Amino acid sequence: MRKCLPIMAEDFRGVYEIVESYNDHAKVDMYELRADTFLDDMDYDGLMKGWSKLKELSKKPILFTYRTRFEGGLGKSSITEYNEVVRTVIKEVRPEYLDLELSSCCSDANAKMYIRLANHYGTKTILSKHDLVYTGSAKEIEMLFMRMHYLGCHMPKIAAMANDEKDVISMVIGAEKAKSQIGDLIAISMGKMGVKTRLPGNLNKSAIGFAKPVGRKVDKNSSELTGQIDIEEM
């Protein structure tokens, strides 16, 4: 499992400081740039200049993520604006990895179009679905993973709140069945009950594990609520 360190900074300067401090950290395999923490207040030139310097500084691959408020992020954009952000990032920023919210794409057809466009520009997509309230049945989780896979993404990601042990079992079983058919995926049970799906072991089915975010925009209460763990524990 590759270990990913999410960065939630106030601006690119804060991102640079974190990247420089973790570049040689043995447990960090890649970064997630949580651009939703500052992108709404930045113009195009600021984005491109900031990204260019970040690429020079980083010794590790970067996953570009703009997490909307609809899926637990800080992004203030409407669905229409989110889609504009996605198109700009794919065509201009061209990160190694891009998080693409399935629901915010509005339709499977749109998601498939963005995935194909990203492939054209050399970006791998992680098609994601986050539910801060509910975990579906094992069968529903398996089918959602399959649906996301067949849209052509590099890797599907499902993160759902675990309200009890049954929810955790549903996530693990659903992910295991899907993984046997499609290969690498990311399956996370959020909350204190779901911490075991983030730790090394038989209940962790993810090809990429996400650590507790670092940076000045991190909400410590939110991190505890979703069950995120320090990079050192992974």
N, C-alpha and C positions, 0 to 999 in steps of 0.2 A: 504494500500500500504506500502510495506517495503521500507525503505530508505537506499540506498547504497552509500557509500562514496568511489569514485575511488582514488587510491593512485598512484601518478606518481613521484617516487623518483629516485635518482641517483644510489642507491644501497640498500641492505637490511638494512643497518644501518639507512638510512633515513626513510625506511618503519617502522622500530621499533619505532622511535621517534614519528611518526605520529600516529601509533596505540596506543601507550601509552597515547598520549594526547587526543585521542578520545574514548578510551575504555569505559569511563563512561558518554559519551555524550548521552543524552536522545533521540536525533533525529536520531542517527546513529544505524541502525539495522544490517548492515553488511558492509564488506569492499570489494572493488574490487582491487585486486593486479594487476596493469598494468605492468606485467613482461616485456613487450616489451620495457620498458624504460632502462633496464639494462641486460636482459638475453643474448643478443647477445655477450656480452663481459664476460660471466661467464661460468666456466666449470661445469661439473656434480656435483663434490664434493661441490663446492660453492653453487650451487642451493639447494642441499639436506640439507646442514648445515644451510643455511639461512632460508629455509622453516621450518626446525625443531624448530628453535628458535622462529620464527614467530608464529607457532602454540601454543607454550608455552605462549607467551605474549598476544595473541589476546583473548578477551572475546566474540568476535562476529564471526559468520560464514564468510568465505572468498571465494570470487569468483576469480578464477585464470584466467586471461586473457592475451593472447599474441596477441595484435592487429597488424595485418600486415599493411604495408604501402598501400596496395591495398584497405584497408577499413578505411583509415584515421589514422592509428596508426604509431608507430615509429619503428616497427619491420622490420629489414633488410633482414630477411630470404626469400629464394625462396619458392615457393609452396612446393617443395620436402622437404626442410628443415623444413617448418612449420608442415608438417605431421609427421616428426620425433620428433619435439617438442611435438606435441599432444600425440603421443604414449608414450613418456617418462613421461610426466606429469600424464597421466592416470595410468600407471603401477607403477611409482615410487613415485611421489609427492602425488597423491590420495587426492586432495582437496575436500572440501564439494561440491563446484560448479565449473564447468569448462565452459568457453565461447568457443564455437566451431563455427568457421566461415564456413557457408555453402559453399560459393564459393571456399574457400581455400581448402576444402576437395576434390575438383576436381569432385566429383560425389555424387549423392544421396546414392549410394551403399556404398561408403567410409564413408559418414557421418553416415549412419545407423550402419556400423561396429564399428565406434568409440563410438557411443552412447551405443551399446550393451556392448562393452568392459568397458566403464566407469561404466555402471550399475553393471557389475561383480565386480568391485573394490569399489563400494559404492559411486561413484561420480555422482551427478546430473548435467545434461548438459543443458546449455542455448544455443540453436542453433540460430546463429545470422546472420543478413544480413544488411549491412550498405551501403547506397548510398548517397554520398556527393553532388550529382548533381540533381537527378531526383526522383520524387514521382509518383508511378503508379496510376492507377485508383483504386477506392474502391474495385472493383471486383478482380483486380490483387493482391491487398494487402490481401484480404480475402483468395484467393486461395493459395498465398504464405504461409500464416499462416497455412492453412490446410495441405499443403504439408510438411511443417516442423514438424508439430505435428505428422503426420502419419509416420514420420521417427523414432519416438519413444522418442524424447527429453523430458526432464522435463518441459521445457518452451521455446516457440519460441520468438525471438526478432527481430523486424524490426525497423530500424531507417533510415529515408530518409529526404533529404533536402526539406523544404517547400519554394517554390519560390513565392507562393501567397496563399491567403486564401482558394482557391479551393483545393490546395494540402493538407492543414490541414484537411479540411472536408473529403477528400478522405481517409486519414489515419484514422480518427475517425470512419467513417462509416464502412470501411473495417475491422478495429479492433473489432468494436462492433459486427458485424455479425459473425466474426470468434470466438469471445469470447463466444457467445451464444451457439456455437457448441462444442468447445474444452476446454473451461475453461481459466485458467490463461495464460496470454501472456504479452509481453512488446511491446508497440507501441509508437514510438517517432517521432514527426515532428521536425527536426532540423532547426536551424536558428531563427532569431528574430520573424518571423511569427508563429513559432511552439512552443514558450515558454509555451503557455496555455496548451499544452499536457503534460507538466512536472509539472504544478502546480495542487494542489488539486482542484477537481471540476468535472463537468460532461464530460469534454473533455479529462480527463485523464483515459485511459483504462488499465493502466499498473499495474501489480501485484508487480513489483519492479520499483522504481524510482531512477534514477541516478543523483546525485548532481554534481556540478562543482568539478573537480578533485583538489586535494591538493598535494603539493610536488614541488621540485625544477625543475622537468622536464616538468611542466605544461606550455603550450603555451597560454598565456592570450588572444592573438588575436584569436586563434583557439577556445577557450572556448566561447568567445563572438560570434564568427561566427556560432557555432553550437547551441547557445541559452541555454547553461547550466546555472543553477542557484545554488546559495549557499545553503548548507544544511539547513541553518537557515530559508530559504524561503519555504522549502518544507512542 
